[in-house]
Amino acid sequence: MGVVTEDDILDFLLDIIGCSLTNTARIAIHLPDATGDPGVLMGKINEFGGYIATATSPVSKDETGKHIAIIRYRADMT
């Protein structure tokens, strides 16, 4: 057994959202609260040659009533 520290939790969360990745870009997009919208967005990124490294979305909505999708991706540079 060990002790889980605040630093352990922060490191874990930063890893989940891909902060340590290199050669990636982060985009944040406001999406309506509708079934399938995140999938359409990720499909478009893939369609244009982007590799999605991570995708997260807070449960709470923003002030406009939309969700924010945060995607870290790498574009095909070849």
PDB file with SEQRES, HELIX, SHEET and CRYST1 records, atoms N, CA, C and O in Angstrom:
SEQRES   1 A   78  MET GLY VAL VAL THR GLU ASP ASP ILE LEU ASP PHE LEU          
SEQRES   2 A   78  LEU ASP ILE ILE GLY CYS SER LEU THR ASN THR ALA ARG          
SEQRES   3 A   78  ILE ALA ILE HIS LEU PRO ASP ALA THR GLY ASP PRO GLY          
SEQRES   4 A   78  VAL LEU MET GLY LYS ILE ASN GLU PHE GLY GLY TYR ILE          
SEQRES   5 A   78  ALA THR ALA THR SER PRO VAL SER LYS ASP GLU THR GLY          
SEQRES   6 A   78  LYS HIS ILE ALA ILE ILE ARG TYR ARG ALA ASP MET THR          
HELIX    1 AA1 GLU A    6  ILE A   16  1                                  11    
HELIX    2 AA2 ASP A   37  GLU A   47  1                                  11    
SHEET    1 AA1 3 ALA A  25  LEU A  31  0                                        
SHEET    2 AA1 3 HIS A  67  ALA A  75 -1                                        
SHEET    3 AA1 3 GLY A  50  THR A  56 -1                                        
CRYST1    1.000    1.000    1.000  90.00  90.00  90.00 P 1           1          
ATOM      1  N   MET A   1       0.838  -1.173   0.000  1.00  0.00           N  
ATOM      2  CA  MET A   1       0.000   0.000   0.000  1.00  0.00           C  
ATOM      3  C   MET A   1       0.889   1.243   0.000  1.00  0.00           C  
ATOM      4  O   MET A   1       1.993   1.249   0.545  1.00  0.00           O  
ATOM      5  N   GLY A   2       0.378   2.268  -0.616  1.00  0.00           N  
ATOM      6  CA  GLY A   2       1.107   3.524  -0.650  1.00  0.00           C  
ATOM      7  C   GLY A   2       0.165   4.681  -0.424  1.00  0.00           C  
ATOM      8  O   GLY A   2      -1.035   4.511  -0.209  1.00  0.00           O  
ATOM      9  N   VAL A   3       0.738   5.845  -0.479  1.00  0.00           N  
ATOM     10  CA  VAL A   3      -0.024   7.070  -0.285  1.00  0.00           C  
ATOM     11  C   VAL A   3      -0.180   7.757  -1.635  1.00  0.00           C  
ATOM     12  O   VAL A   3       0.802   7.952  -2.352  1.00  0.00           O  
ATOM     13  N   VAL A   4      -1.391   8.120  -1.979  1.00  0.00           N  
ATOM     14  CA  VAL A   4      -1.647   8.868  -3.206  1.00  0.00           C  
ATOM     15  C   VAL A   4      -1.634  10.346  -2.849  1.00  0.00           C  
ATOM     16  O   VAL A   4      -2.414  10.807  -2.016  1.00  0.00           O  
ATOM     17  N   THR A   5      -0.740  11.073  -3.490  1.00  0.00           N  
ATOM     18  CA  THR A   5      -0.605  12.497  -3.199  1.00  0.00           C  
ATOM     19  C   THR A   5      -1.346  13.342  -4.233  1.00  0.00           C  
ATOM     20  O   THR A   5      -1.789  12.837  -5.265  1.00  0.00           O  
ATOM     21  N   GLU A   6      -1.472  14.623  -3.941  1.00  0.00           N  
ATOM     22  CA  GLU A   6      -2.065  15.549  -4.910  1.00  0.00           C  
ATOM     23  C   GLU A   6      -1.249  15.575  -6.193  1.00  0.00           C  
ATOM     24  O   GLU A   6      -1.808  15.664  -7.286  1.00  0.00           O  
ATOM     25  N   ASP A   7       0.076  15.499  -6.065  1.00  0.00           N  
ATOM     26  CA  ASP A   7       0.937  15.475  -7.253  1.00  0.00           C  
ATOM     27  C   ASP A   7       0.667  14.237  -8.105  1.00  0.00           C  
ATOM     28  O   ASP A   7       0.674  14.320  -9.333  1.00  0.00           O  
ATOM     29  N   ASP A   8       0.432  13.094  -7.468  1.00  0.00           N  
ATOM     30  CA  ASP A   8       0.109  11.861  -8.206  1.00  0.00           C  
ATOM     31  C   ASP A   8      -1.159  12.044  -9.025  1.00  0.00           C  
ATOM     32  O   ASP A   8      -1.213  11.653 -10.191  1.00  0.00           O  
ATOM     33  N   ILE A   9      -2.169  12.633  -8.420  1.00  0.00           N  
ATOM     34  CA  ILE A   9      -3.454  12.841  -9.099  1.00  0.00           C  
ATOM     35  C   ILE A   9      -3.301  13.846 -10.230  1.00  0.00           C  
ATOM     36  O   ILE A   9      -3.833  13.636 -11.321  1.00  0.00           O  
ATOM     37  N   LEU A  10      -2.582  14.935  -9.985  1.00  0.00           N  
ATOM     38  CA  LEU A  10      -2.363  15.936 -11.020  1.00  0.00           C  
ATOM     39  C   LEU A  10      -1.584  15.342 -12.192  1.00  0.00           C  
ATOM     40  O   LEU A  10      -1.942  15.567 -13.348  1.00  0.00           O  
ATOM     41  N   ASP A  11      -0.524  14.585 -11.905  1.00  0.00           N  
ATOM     42  CA  ASP A  11       0.243  13.943 -12.976  1.00  0.00           C  
ATOM     43  C   ASP A  11      -0.633  13.015 -13.799  1.00  0.00           C  
ATOM     44  O   ASP A  11      -0.525  12.979 -15.024  1.00  0.00           O  
ATOM     45  N   PHE A  12      -1.505  12.260 -13.125  1.00  0.00           N  
ATOM     46  CA  PHE A  12      -2.410  11.344 -13.817  1.00  0.00           C  
ATOM     47  C   PHE A  12      -3.363  12.109 -14.735  1.00  0.00           C  
ATOM     48  O   PHE A  12      -3.551  11.724 -15.889  1.00  0.00           O  
ATOM     49  N   LEU A  13      -3.962  13.181 -14.237  1.00  0.00           N  
ATOM     50  CA  LEU A  13      -4.897  13.964 -15.046  1.00  0.00           C  
ATOM     51  C   LEU A  13      -4.201  14.624 -16.235  1.00  0.00           C  
ATOM     52  O   LEU A  13      -4.752  14.661 -17.336  1.00  0.00           O  
ATOM     53  N   LEU A  14      -2.994  15.143 -16.017  1.00  0.00           N  
ATOM     54  CA  LEU A  14      -2.251  15.751 -17.119  1.00  0.00           C  
ATOM     55  C   LEU A  14      -1.890  14.717 -18.174  1.00  0.00           C  
ATOM     56  O   LEU A  14      -1.862  15.026 -19.366  1.00  0.00           O  
ATOM     57  N   ASP A  15      -1.615  13.496 -17.746  1.00  0.00           N  
ATOM     58  CA  ASP A  15      -1.323  12.423 -18.690  1.00  0.00           C  
ATOM     59  C   ASP A  15      -2.559  12.052 -19.501  1.00  0.00           C  
ATOM     60  O   ASP A  15      -2.467  11.827 -20.708  1.00  0.00           O  
ATOM     61  N   ILE A  16      -3.710  11.988 -18.845  1.00  0.00           N  
ATOM     62  CA  ILE A  16      -4.956  11.649 -19.536  1.00  0.00           C  
ATOM     63  C   ILE A  16      -5.277  12.648 -20.647  1.00  0.00           C  
ATOM     64  O   ILE A  16      -5.722  12.254 -21.725  1.00  0.00           O  
ATOM     65  N   ILE A  17      -5.052  13.932 -20.391  1.00  0.00           N  
ATOM     66  CA  ILE A  17      -5.397  14.936 -21.400  1.00  0.00           C  
ATOM     67  C   ILE A  17      -4.257  15.209 -22.373  1.00  0.00           C  
ATOM     68  O   ILE A  17      -4.376  16.065 -23.249  1.00  0.00           O  
ATOM     69  N   GLY A  18      -3.144  14.479 -22.219  1.00  0.00           N  
ATOM     70  CA  GLY A  18      -2.085  14.534 -23.215  1.00  0.00           C  
ATOM     71  C   GLY A  18      -1.153  15.714 -23.145  1.00  0.00           C  
ATOM     72  O   GLY A  18      -0.547  16.079 -24.152  1.00  0.00           O  
ATOM     73  N   CYS A  19      -1.020  16.319 -21.994  1.00  0.00           N  
ATOM     74  CA  CYS A  19      -0.168  17.505 -21.880  1.00  0.00           C  
ATOM     75  C   CYS A  19       1.307  17.227 -22.149  1.00  0.00           C  
ATOM     76  O   CYS A  19       2.044  18.143 -22.517  1.00  0.00           O  
ATOM     77  N   SER A  20       1.748  16.003 -21.978  1.00  0.00           N  
ATOM     78  CA  SER A  20       3.166  15.688 -22.191  1.00  0.00           C  
ATOM     79  C   SER A  20       3.471  15.295 -23.634  1.00  0.00           C  
ATOM     80  O   SER A  20       4.630  15.063 -23.976  1.00  0.00           O  
ATOM     81  N   LEU A  21       2.456  15.219 -24.475  1.00  0.00           N  
ATOM     82  CA  LEU A  21       2.676  14.826 -25.868  1.00  0.00           C  
ATOM     83  C   LEU A  21       3.358  15.947 -26.640  1.00  0.00           C  
ATOM     84  O   LEU A  21       3.116  17.129 -26.394  1.00  0.00           O  
ATOM     85  N   THR A  22       4.208  15.556 -27.570  1.00  0.00           N  
ATOM     86  CA  THR A  22       4.854  16.541 -28.432  1.00  0.00           C  
ATOM     87  C   THR A  22       4.279  16.415 -29.838  1.00  0.00           C  
ATOM     88  O   THR A  22       3.684  15.396 -30.189  1.00  0.00           O  
ATOM     89  N   ASN A  23       4.460  17.439 -30.618  1.00  0.00           N  
ATOM     90  CA  ASN A  23       3.977  17.476 -32.002  1.00  0.00           C  
ATOM     91  C   ASN A  23       2.467  17.282 -32.104  1.00  0.00           C  
ATOM     92  O   ASN A  23       1.977  16.652 -33.042  1.00  0.00           O  
ATOM     93  N   THR A  24       1.746  17.818 -31.150  1.00  0.00           N  
ATOM     94  CA  THR A  24       0.288  17.768 -31.189  1.00  0.00           C  
ATOM     95  C   THR A  24      -0.264  19.174 -31.007  1.00  0.00           C  
ATOM     96  O   THR A  24       0.429  20.075 -30.536  1.00  0.00           O  
ATOM     97  N   ALA A  25      -1.504  19.339 -31.384  1.00  0.00           N  
ATOM     98  CA  ALA A  25      -2.205  20.607 -31.183  1.00  0.00           C  
ATOM     99  C   ALA A  25      -3.442  20.327 -30.340  1.00  0.00           C  
ATOM    100  O   ALA A  25      -3.992  19.227 -30.376  1.00  0.00           O  
ATOM    101  N   ARG A  26      -3.868  21.316 -29.591  1.00  0.00           N  
ATOM    102  CA  ARG A  26      -5.051  21.196 -28.738  1.00  0.00           C  
ATOM    103  C   ARG A  26      -6.113  22.135 -29.269  1.00  0.00           C  
ATOM    104  O   ARG A  26      -5.858  23.320 -29.486  1.00  0.00           O  
ATOM    105  N   ILE A  27      -7.304  21.600 -29.476  1.00  0.00           N  
ATOM    106  CA  ILE A  27      -8.420  22.449 -29.870  1.00  0.00           C  
ATOM    107  C   ILE A  27      -9.563  22.237 -28.878  1.00  0.00           C  
ATOM    108  O   ILE A  27      -9.771  21.136 -28.369  1.00  0.00           O  
ATOM    109  N   ALA A  28     -10.277  23.291 -28.624  1.00  0.00           N  
ATOM    110  CA  ALA A  28     -11.466  23.235 -27.767  1.00  0.00           C  
ATOM    111  C   ALA A  28     -12.639  23.729 -28.602  1.00  0.00           C  
ATOM    112  O   ALA A  28     -12.596  24.825 -29.162  1.00  0.00           O  
ATOM    113  N   ILE A  29     -13.676  22.921 -28.682  1.00  0.00           N  
ATOM    114  CA  ILE A  29     -14.824  23.233 -29.523  1.00  0.00           C  
ATOM    115  C   ILE A  29     -16.097  23.161 -28.696  1.00  0.00           C  
ATOM    116  O   ILE A  29     -16.282  22.219 -27.926  1.00  0.00           O  
ATOM    117  N   HIS A  30     -16.967  24.134 -28.844  1.00  0.00           N  
ATOM    118  CA  HIS A  30     -18.265  24.136 -28.171  1.00  0.00           C  
ATOM    119  C   HIS A  30     -19.241  23.330 -29.020  1.00  0.00           C  
ATOM    120  O   HIS A  30     -19.492  23.664 -30.178  1.00  0.00           O  
ATOM    121  N   LEU A  31     -19.785  22.271 -28.439  1.00  0.00           N  
ATOM    122  CA  LEU A  31     -20.714  21.399 -29.162  1.00  0.00           C  
ATOM    123  C   LEU A  31     -22.084  21.402 -28.497  1.00  0.00           C  
ATOM    124  O   LEU A  31     -22.179  21.466 -27.272  1.00  0.00           O  
ATOM    125  N   PRO A  32     -23.145  21.334 -29.298  1.00  0.00           N  
ATOM    126  CA  PRO A  32     -24.475  21.188 -28.721  1.00  0.00           C  
ATOM    127  C   PRO A  32     -24.561  19.863 -27.965  1.00  0.00           C  
ATOM    128  O   PRO A  32     -23.791  18.939 -28.226  1.00  0.00           O  
ATOM    129  N   ASP A  33     -25.484  19.782 -27.049  1.00  0.00           N  
ATOM    130  CA  ASP A  33     -25.677  18.561 -26.271  1.00  0.00           C  
ATOM    131  C   ASP A  33     -26.567  17.615 -27.074  1.00  0.00           C  
ATOM    132  O   ASP A  33     -27.729  17.391 -26.736  1.00  0.00           O  
ATOM    133  N   ALA A  34     -25.989  17.063 -28.153  1.00  0.00           N  
ATOM    134  CA  ALA A  34     -26.749  16.185 -29.037  1.00  0.00           C  
ATOM    135  C   ALA A  34     -25.978  14.895 -29.272  1.00  0.00           C  
ATOM    136  O   ALA A  34     -24.753  14.904 -29.399  1.00  0.00           O  
ATOM    137  N   THR A  35     -26.691  13.811 -29.328  1.00  0.00           N  
ATOM    138  CA  THR A  35     -26.080  12.509 -29.566  1.00  0.00           C  
ATOM    139  C   THR A  35     -25.354  12.504 -30.906  1.00  0.00           C  
ATOM    140  O   THR A  35     -25.908  12.911 -31.927  1.00  0.00           O  
ATOM    141  N   GLY A  36     -24.119  12.042 -30.890  1.00  0.00           N  
ATOM    142  CA  GLY A  36     -23.356  11.880 -32.123  1.00  0.00           C  
ATOM    143  C   GLY A  36     -22.466  13.036 -32.515  1.00  0.00           C  
ATOM    144  O   GLY A  36     -21.574  12.853 -33.344  1.00  0.00           O  
ATOM    145  N   ASP A  37     -22.667  14.230 -31.953  1.00  0.00           N  
ATOM    146  CA  ASP A  37     -21.859  15.376 -32.364  1.00  0.00           C  
ATOM    147  C   ASP A  37     -20.363  15.182 -32.117  1.00  0.00           C  
ATOM    148  O   ASP A  37     -19.570  15.513 -32.998  1.00  0.00           O  
ATOM    149  N   PRO A  38     -19.935  14.659 -30.952  1.00  0.00           N  
ATOM    150  CA  PRO A  38     -18.489  14.434 -30.777  1.00  0.00           C  
ATOM    151  C   PRO A  38     -17.935  13.442 -31.807  1.00  0.00           C  
ATOM    152  O   PRO A  38     -16.814  13.607 -32.287  1.00  0.00           O  
ATOM    153  N   GLY A  39     -18.709  12.428 -32.139  1.00  0.00           N  
ATOM    154  CA  GLY A  39     -18.271  11.450 -33.134  1.00  0.00           C  
ATOM    155  C   GLY A  39     -18.107  12.056 -34.512  1.00  0.00           C  
ATOM    156  O   GLY A  39     -17.173  11.714 -35.237  1.00  0.00           O  
ATOM    157  N   VAL A  40     -19.011  12.957 -34.879  1.00  0.00           N  
ATOM    158  CA  VAL A  40     -18.913  13.639 -36.175  1.00  0.00           C  
ATOM    159  C   VAL A  40     -17.642  14.482 -36.210  1.00  0.00           C  
ATOM    160  O   VAL A  40     -16.914  14.475 -37.203  1.00  0.00           O  
ATOM    161  N   LEU A  41     -17.376  15.206 -35.129  1.00  0.00           N  
ATOM    162  CA  LEU A  41     -16.176  16.046 -35.051  1.00  0.00           C  
ATOM    163  C   LEU A  41     -14.916  15.197 -35.200  1.00  0.00           C  
ATOM    164  O   LEU A  41     -14.030  15.532 -35.987  1.00  0.00           O  
ATOM    165  N   MET A  42     -14.834  14.099 -34.447  1.00  0.00           N  
ATOM    166  CA  MET A  42     -13.649  13.254 -34.515  1.00  0.00           C  
ATOM    167  C   MET A  42     -13.520  12.584 -35.885  1.00  0.00           C  
ATOM    168  O   MET A  42     -12.408  12.379 -36.373  1.00  0.00           O  
ATOM    169  N   GLY A  43     -14.643  12.245 -36.500  1.00  0.00           N  
ATOM    170  CA  GLY A  43     -14.616  11.687 -37.841  1.00  0.00           C  
ATOM    171  C   GLY A  43     -14.042  12.663 -38.856  1.00  0.00           C  
ATOM    172  O   GLY A  43     -13.279  12.271 -39.739  1.00  0.00           O  
ATOM    173  N   LYS A  44     -14.406  13.928 -38.732  1.00  0.00           N  
ATOM    174  CA  LYS A  44     -13.891  14.956 -39.647  1.00  0.00           C  
ATOM    175  C   LYS A  44     -12.389  15.136 -39.476  1.00  0.00           C  
ATOM    176  O   LYS A  44     -11.664  15.295 -40.457  1.00  0.00           O  
ATOM    177  N   ILE A  45     -11.920  15.112 -38.222  1.00  0.00           N  
ATOM    178  CA  ILE A  45     -10.482  15.236 -37.981  1.00  0.00           C  
ATOM    179  C   ILE A  45      -9.757  14.065 -38.633  1.00  0.00           C  
ATOM    180  O   ILE A  45      -8.735  14.260 -39.291  1.00  0.00           O  
ATOM    181  N   ASN A  46     -10.268  12.864 -38.458  1.00  0.00           N  
ATOM    182  CA  ASN A  46      -9.660  11.684 -39.079  1.00  0.00           C  
ATOM    183  C   ASN A  46      -9.733  11.754 -40.602  1.00  0.00           C  
ATOM    184  O   ASN A  46      -8.784  11.382 -41.293  1.00  0.00           O  
ATOM    185  N   GLU A  47     -10.853  12.228 -41.114  1.00  0.00           N  
ATOM    186  CA  GLU A  47     -11.050  12.330 -42.560  1.00  0.00           C  
ATOM    187  C   GLU A  47      -9.981  13.201 -43.206  1.00  0.00           C  
ATOM    188  O   GLU A  47      -9.557  12.936 -44.331  1.00  0.00           O  
ATOM    189  N   PHE A  48      -9.550  14.232 -42.503  1.00  0.00           N  
ATOM    190  CA  PHE A  48      -8.542  15.141 -43.033  1.00  0.00           C  
ATOM    191  C   PHE A  48      -7.124  14.749 -42.636  1.00  0.00           C  
ATOM    192  O   PHE A  48      -6.200  15.551 -42.764  1.00  0.00           O  
ATOM    193  N   GLY A  49      -6.947  13.505 -42.150  1.00  0.00           N  
ATOM    194  CA  GLY A  49      -5.610  12.998 -41.879  1.00  0.00           C  
ATOM    195  C   GLY A  49      -5.095  13.252 -40.486  1.00  0.00           C  
ATOM    196  O   GLY A  49      -3.912  13.030 -40.226  1.00  0.00           O  
ATOM    197  N   GLY A  50      -5.929  13.706 -39.586  1.00  0.00           N  
ATOM    198  CA  GLY A  50      -5.483  13.958 -38.222  1.00  0.00           C  
ATOM    199  C   GLY A  50      -5.550  12.704 -37.370  1.00  0.00           C  
ATOM    200  O   GLY A  50      -6.452  11.881 -37.526  1.00  0.00           O  
ATOM    201  N   TYR A  51      -4.606  12.566 -36.483  1.00  0.00           N  
ATOM    202  CA  TYR A  51      -4.588  11.459 -35.523  1.00  0.00           C  
ATOM    203  C   TYR A  51      -5.032  12.017 -34.179  1.00  0.00           C  
ATOM    204  O   TYR A  51      -4.391  12.924 -33.650  1.00  0.00           O  
ATOM    205  N   ILE A  52      -6.113  11.495 -33.618  1.00  0.00           N  
ATOM    206  CA  ILE A  52      -6.618  11.964 -32.338  1.00  0.00           C  
ATOM    207  C   ILE A  52      -5.886  11.228 -31.225  1.00  0.00           C  
ATOM    208  O   ILE A  52      -6.022  10.015 -31.069  1.00  0.00           O  
ATOM    209  N   ALA A  53      -5.114  11.978 -30.460  1.00  0.00           N  
ATOM    210  CA  ALA A  53      -4.354  11.394 -29.360  1.00  0.00           C  
ATOM    211  C   ALA A  53      -5.202  11.296 -28.101  1.00  0.00           C  
ATOM    212  O   ALA A  53      -5.166  10.277 -27.411  1.00  0.00           O  
ATOM    213  N   THR A  54      -5.965  12.342 -27.792  1.00  0.00           N  
ATOM    214  CA  THR A  54      -6.846  12.340 -26.628  1.00  0.00           C  
ATOM    215  C   THR A  54      -8.098  13.157 -26.932  1.00  0.00           C  
ATOM    216  O   THR A  54      -8.081  14.068 -27.760  1.00  0.00           O  
ATOM    217  N   ALA A  55      -9.178  12.810 -26.246  1.00  0.00           N  
ATOM    218  CA  ALA A  55     -10.421  13.579 -26.344  1.00  0.00           C  
ATOM    219  C   ALA A  55     -11.080  13.558 -24.968  1.00  0.00           C  
ATOM    220  O   ALA A  55     -11.290  12.494 -24.386  1.00  0.00           O  
ATOM    221  N   THR A  56     -11.401  14.735 -24.460  1.00  0.00           N  
ATOM    222  CA  THR A  56     -12.076  14.850 -23.169  1.00  0.00           C  
ATOM    223  C   THR A  56     -13.184  15.882 -23.277  1.00  0.00           C  
ATOM    224  O   THR A  56     -13.168  16.748 -24.152  1.00  0.00           O  
ATOM    225  N   SER A  57     -14.140  15.775 -22.378  1.00  0.00           N  
ATOM    226  CA  SER A  57     -15.219  16.748 -22.339  1.00  0.00           C  
ATOM    227  C   SER A  57     -15.764  16.809 -20.919  1.00  0.00           C  
ATOM    228  O   SER A  57     -16.245  15.807 -20.391  1.00  0.00           O  
ATOM    229  N   PRO A  58     -15.688  17.993 -20.296  1.00  0.00           N  
ATOM    230  CA  PRO A  58     -16.265  18.116 -18.961  1.00  0.00           C  
ATOM    231  C   PRO A  58     -17.764  17.811 -18.988  1.00  0.00           C  
ATOM    232  O   PRO A  58     -18.432  18.030 -19.998  1.00  0.00           O  
ATOM    233  N   VAL A  59     -18.273  17.313 -17.890  1.00  0.00           N  
ATOM    234  CA  VAL A  59     -19.693  16.973 -17.796  1.00  0.00           C  
ATOM    235  C   VAL A  59     -20.554  18.231 -17.794  1.00  0.00           C  
ATOM    236  O   VAL A  59     -21.632  18.252 -18.388  1.00  0.00           O  
ATOM    237  N   SER A  60     -20.078  19.276 -17.126  1.00  0.00           N  
ATOM    238  CA  SER A  60     -20.869  20.501 -17.025  1.00  0.00           C  
ATOM    239  C   SER A  60     -20.847  21.270 -18.342  1.00  0.00           C  
ATOM    240  O   SER A  60     -19.887  21.206 -19.109  1.00  0.00           O  
ATOM    241  N   LYS A  61     -21.923  21.987 -18.574  1.00  0.00           N  
ATOM    242  CA  LYS A  61     -22.058  22.793 -19.785  1.00  0.00           C  
ATOM    243  C   LYS A  61     -21.490  24.187 -19.531  1.00  0.00           C  
ATOM    244  O   LYS A  61     -21.366  24.621 -18.387  1.00  0.00           O  
ATOM    245  N   ASP A  62     -21.147  24.881 -20.621  1.00  0.00           N  
ATOM    246  CA  ASP A  62     -20.676  26.254 -20.486  1.00  0.00           C  
ATOM    247  C   ASP A  62     -21.866  27.206 -20.362  1.00  0.00           C  
ATOM    248  O   ASP A  62     -23.014  26.771 -20.269  1.00  0.00           O  
ATOM    249  N   GLU A  63     -21.582  28.487 -20.361  1.00  0.00           N  
ATOM    250  CA  GLU A  63     -22.642  29.482 -20.165  1.00  0.00           C  
ATOM    251  C   GLU A  63     -23.646  29.538 -21.308  1.00  0.00           C  
ATOM    252  O   GLU A  63     -24.732  30.094 -21.146  1.00  0.00           O  
ATOM    253  N   THR A  64     -23.298  28.967 -22.470  1.00  0.00           N  
ATOM    254  CA  THR A  64     -24.216  28.952 -23.613  1.00  0.00           C  
ATOM    255  C   THR A  64     -25.068  27.689 -23.645  1.00  0.00           C  
ATOM    256  O   THR A  64     -25.941  27.552 -24.502  1.00  0.00           O  
ATOM    257  N   GLY A  65     -24.817  26.756 -22.709  1.00  0.00           N  
ATOM    258  CA  GLY A  65     -25.556  25.509 -22.679  1.00  0.00           C  
ATOM    259  C   GLY A  65     -24.934  24.409 -23.524  1.00  0.00           C  
ATOM    260  O   GLY A  65     -25.535  23.354 -23.726  1.00  0.00           O  
ATOM    261  N   LYS A  66     -23.721  24.662 -24.018  1.00  0.00           N  
ATOM    262  CA  LYS A  66     -23.032  23.667 -24.841  1.00  0.00           C  
ATOM    263  C   LYS A  66     -21.924  22.998 -24.034  1.00  0.00           C  
ATOM    264  O   LYS A  66     -21.472  23.515 -23.012  1.00  0.00           O  
ATOM    265  N   HIS A  67     -21.503  21.841 -24.523  1.00  0.00           N  
ATOM    266  CA  HIS A  67     -20.360  21.147 -23.938  1.00  0.00           C  
ATOM    267  C   HIS A  67     -19.100  21.587 -24.664  1.00  0.00           C  
ATOM    268  O   HIS A  67     -19.144  21.964 -25.835  1.00  0.00           O  
ATOM    269  N   ILE A  68     -17.988  21.535 -23.964  1.00  0.00           N  
ATOM    270  CA  ILE A  68     -16.709  21.836 -24.589  1.00  0.00           C  
ATOM    271  C   ILE A  68     -15.980  20.515 -24.808  1.00  0.00           C  
ATOM    272  O   ILE A  68     -15.724  19.780 -23.854  1.00  0.00           O  
ATOM    273  N   ALA A  69     -15.650  20.214 -26.045  1.00  0.00           N  
ATOM    274  CA  ALA A  69     -14.839  19.039 -26.369  1.00  0.00           C  
ATOM    275  C   ALA A  69     -13.406  19.521 -26.527  1.00  0.00           C  
ATOM    276  O   ALA A  69     -13.132  20.445 -27.292  1.00  0.00           O  
ATOM    277  N   ILE A  70     -12.503  18.893 -25.804  1.00  0.00           N  
ATOM    278  CA  ILE A  70     -11.088  19.253 -25.879  1.00  0.00           C  
ATOM    279  C   ILE A  70     -10.363  18.081 -26.530  1.00  0.00           C  
ATOM    280  O   ILE A  70     -10.321  16.979 -25.984  1.00  0.00           O  
ATOM    281  N   ILE A  71      -9.798  18.335 -27.694  1.00  0.00           N  
ATOM    282  CA  ILE A  71      -9.171  17.286 -28.477  1.00  0.00           C  
ATOM    283  C   ILE A  71      -7.706  17.653 -28.728  1.00  0.00           C  
ATOM    284  O   ILE A  71      -7.388  18.771 -29.134  1.00  0.00           O  
ATOM    285  N   ARG A  72      -6.844  16.702 -28.480  1.00  0.00           N  
ATOM    286  CA  ARG A  72      -5.430  16.861 -28.808  1.00  0.00           C  
ATOM    287  C   ARG A  72      -5.170  15.940 -29.992  1.00  0.00           C  
ATOM    288  O   ARG A  72      -5.431  14.738 -29.931  1.00  0.00           O  
ATOM    289  N   TYR A  73      -4.653  16.523 -31.068  1.00  0.00           N  
ATOM    290  CA  TYR A  73      -4.463  15.742 -32.280  1.00  0.00           C  
ATOM    291  C   TYR A  73      -3.137  16.071 -32.928  1.00  0.00           C  
ATOM    292  O   TYR A  73      -2.510  17.095 -32.656  1.00  0.00           O  
ATOM    293  N   ARG A  74      -2.739  15.162 -33.794  1.00  0.00           N  
ATOM    294  CA  ARG A  74      -1.518  15.352 -34.584  1.00  0.00           C  
ATOM    295  C   ARG A  74      -1.924  15.272 -36.045  1.00  0.00           C  
ATOM    296  O   ARG A  74      -2.541  14.297 -36.472  1.00  0.00           O  
ATOM    297  N   ALA A  75      -1.581  16.289 -36.801  1.00  0.00           N  
ATOM    298  CA  ALA A  75      -1.892  16.305 -38.232  1.00  0.00           C  
ATOM    299  C   ALA A  75      -0.810  15.550 -38.991  1.00  0.00           C  
ATOM    300  O   ALA A  75       0.361  15.575 -38.613  1.00  0.00           O  
ATOM    301  N   ASP A  76      -1.206  14.893 -40.044  1.00  0.00           N  
ATOM    302  CA  ASP A  76      -0.256  14.194 -40.887  1.00  0.00           C  
ATOM    303  C   ASP A  76       0.553  15.233 -41.649  1.00  0.00           C  
ATOM    304  O   ASP A  76       0.012  15.954 -42.489  1.00  0.00           O  
ATOM    305  N   MET A  77       1.824  15.310 -41.363  1.00  0.00           N  
ATOM    306  CA  MET A  77       2.664  16.350 -41.948  1.00  0.00           C  
ATOM    307  C   MET A  77       3.379  15.876 -43.221  1.00  0.00           C  
ATOM    308  O   MET A  77       4.238  16.586 -43.744  1.00  0.00           O  
ATOM    309  N   THR A  78       3.034  14.695 -43.717  1.00  0.00           N  
ATOM    310  CA  THR A  78       3.710  14.197 -44.915  1.00  0.00           C  
ATOM    311  C   THR A  78       2.989  14.606 -46.165  1.00  0.00           C  
ATOM    312  O   THR A  78       3.423  14.270 -47.267  1.00  0.00           O  
TER     313      THR A  78                                                      
END                                                                             
